[in-house]
Amino acid sequence: MRVYLIFLSLFFLTINSSAQRNNLKIENLQNFDQKKIHFGYYIGFNNYNYKLDYKINPEKRTLIGDQIGINVGLIGDLKLSKNLNLRFEPGLYTNKSEIVFYNREKFTKNSDTLRSIKSTYIHFPLLIKYSAKRYNNIKPYVLGGLSTSFNLSGNQNSPEDNNNGVFRLKTNTFYYELGFGIDFYLRYFKFSPSIRGVFSLKNEIVPDLDPNSPWTGNIDKMSTRAIFINFSFH
């Protein structure tokens, strides 16, 4: 979480310093926003976590340790009006999480209390971008929309489950996304850092075959909560 706080601090410092410099600058890429369609690409970071709902509230909750992952993808942008754009951002996202189960008395080995989730997603967001009025070479915006992803390593159809060391998640998931960013109009291209929250709309866990499984038996719902930080180039 400290990484994101540092990012936000640098983000707003950059906006402030750029705004002061832009008082003396000529506008770059003056006709860029007149394009009906334009394309770009992005690279960035992600942080996937999961919200767990239990059938019976446990004395000790399951702990999920998250790590920083990588995002890469393409951007297709369609101008709808002066302030509205429709954006499609297909991308590849990789991440790893660790789940620690504290009900140790139910396990015969300490290694059974830990499960690693290595995920590779193909992500397809369709977003509406609303931009404020451009101020010299800066234009802030907010965006939101719906998305779907395919987890290439979810193991949904695997015949093995946690008894064999395999924690299973559903392959396909739907989300809603909300975020904000800043367009910086540079001399030769537009640079857009942004931060976005991503929230799953469905239960992603695939229960073990045993309904009384110590891993999944008490989990009613498991859904993604993620943060994306992207650096876009147009």
Secondary structure, 3 states (H helix, E strand, C coil): CHHHHHHHHHHHHHHHHHHHHHCCCCCCCCCHHHCCEEEEEEEEEEEEEEEEEECCCCCCCCEEEECEEEEEEEEEEEECCCCEEEEECCEEEEEEEEEECCCHHHCCCHHHHEEEEEEEEEEEEEEEEEECCCECCEEEEEEEEEEEEEECCCCCCCCCCHHHCCCCECCEEEEEEEEEEEEEECCCCEEEEEEEEEEECCCCECCCCCCCCCCCCCEEEEEEEEEEEEEEEC
